[in-house]
Amino acid sequence: MEARPLELSELRDRLRWFISLRWMAAAGVAAIVAGLRWLVGIDLQVLPLLGIALTIALYNLAFWLFARVTGDGGQGSRDGGRDPSESRQGRGDWPPTPRRGALGARTRRPLTDPRLVANVQIAFDLVALTFLLHFVGGVENPFFLYYVFHVIIASILLSRKATYLQATFAAVLFASLAVLEAAGLVPHVSIPQLGAAGLYDDSLYVAAVLASLTSTLYFSAFMATSIVRGLRVREAQVMELKEALEKEEVKLKEAYDRLQEVDRFKSRYMRKASHELRAPLSSIQSLITVALEGFTGNIPSETREILSRASTRTRELLDLVSDLLALSRAREIRPEQARQPVSLAAIAAEVMPLFQAQAVDKGLTMAVSVQPDLPQTWADPEGMEELLSNLVSNAIKYTPAGGEARVTLAAWEAELILSVSDTGIGIEPQDLPHLFEEFFRSRQAREMIHEGTGLGLSIVKAIVDAHGGRIEVRSRPGEGTTFVVALPVWVEGRGLRVKDVGLRVEGGGLRGKEEGAGQETGKTLLLRSANHGRF
Amino acid sequence: MQHTDKILAIDDDLDLVQATRIVLESRGYRVVSAGSAEEGLKKVAEDKPDLILLDVMLPTGTQGFHFAWNLRNNPDPALRDIPIIVVSAIHSTTGLRLYPEVSDPLYQPGEFLPVQCFLDKPVPPQVLLREVEKALLARGK
């Protein structure tokens, strides 16, 4: 993968930062010179050194002004934004050539290539460093190592070639200084306190210093540019990956939308088919019942027996259709559909009375215990009703007279625990693993209650799964069964999306928030009709 | 007890209408029927029934809702206030909630649709008779 050069806008940011650093460097040089001279008492040539510090400040001022005027720094750059051609410029273009196309552009584009600006600034700094070194002992002063910093900065900001050029420039500058001083062409400034006095014209020492510095500069240039290049390659990979991911995301979104559409179609189809199946079955059932109950006159007992069987089988079919639909609906529950904060206590309060008569008929006790201040869950209310109804219905069905069916609602850590227990026939251990399989009914269950679709617990399981919950069953044959469902607790204002799909009374009127497509006609009409306000 | 009230059964399923008719007529009710919402509205005007049994789905899905809506906006107060019992498989086949949120104590079943009662098909005859009688008794209140 090709390393992508430093983005020009990023380079401009770095240049702004270097201008700030340079202010500090100039001030630092002046302060250190003054400190060493007057506090420590080192015999320094204060005036030329402060002159250099001032020069640094002055040329930095020039850089700063230049940046402002050309828009290479300050606000101008930010407003100008990024030149779209920048990132596509290959490394081969470096060292940079000013892009004339940008000149005179109507938009406030930078007038110069920041790479050229960086080269110039680094060169200025190298020269200033050389002058500084000259006045503090030349080759005798170990601070010549500061050249290395500049090379490292160059390797970050510039191309590899430009970095080597800057390293060469630094080496040449320092070598010139050393040679000119050694040859006596430039007067050597000695700092006696350095303890290296006289080394400047020791040709072996000078040669060693030059060789070590030059090699250090080139090694630094090599290592720094290699590392930076590696980083740039990674950066390019990350960018490419990001772009690829964004493309994939779009594709995924499209696929998801298509899937949703198919899903809606399937759902509509299921409902339609189910209704089509239910309608004739309902009619058959109604007609048989009318005859059975004697509305059409007396019927012979044998005919009654036959009709009664037909009625039972029709009932079974109706139940099967209902359960199949409930199962498919439970499997279609999606997080974004119809979820809202749901109080299981309220669901229990609605569901339990529906079973009261059945329980009384069988001579069963029904008990509901709800922990006070029970938190809500985030769920599909229909699903929760279906879930509880199925479990309670089973508890009542499979518990002999005199027994008890108990519903308990409690919160435990971050979960809501719904437990439905009975003192019924229980489940054999070998049947437990098959309990949630579609159409499975244990032998004991079949013996006790002949009819049954074997779908109830599959529906329960599908609803629990759709809500990210867990279900467990504990049972002892002959003693009873307990189903424990754990569902996530919903806490207001914490992460979960609150979707207002219900209708609330406000003053005398009604306010409605409608959800997506589908059942709109009904809901809207319900809303309007309710506004009519006469019941 | 014998009744004389007139009941309009609106349903496109003739067998179901027949079953309903037999049950209701056995108690003395007079039964008229309609196979569509449109016909239903016509029968309401002609026969001025005391109660309407309405299938919400009807042939085109939500006709029943429109029927209820239309009737409740009838300018004639005598027709506008005819009680309606919705008899439908809609709840179990569509999952459409006719009832308000169970957790909201402000609502009673049926408040959404201006009808008196919802019954799921198939309706046992005794339940049908009970609800019909209840709705007729509540009429004057």
Interface residues (C-beta under 8 A of the other chain):
Chain A: R271 S274 H275 R278 A279 L281 S282 S283 I284 Q285 S286 L287 T289 V290 E293 F295 T296 L318 S322 L325 R329 V342 S343 A346 I347 A349 E350 P381 E382 E385 G502 L503 R504 V505 Q519 T521 G522 L525 L526 L527 R528 S529 A530 H532 R534 F535
Chain B: D13 D15 L16 Q18 A19 T20 I22 V23 S26 M57 G61 T62 F65 H66 A68 W69 R72 N73 R80 D81 A89 S92 T93 T94 G95 L96 R97 L98 P100 E101 V102 S103 D104 L106 G110 E111 F112 L113 P114 Q116 K121 P122 V123 P124 P125 Q126
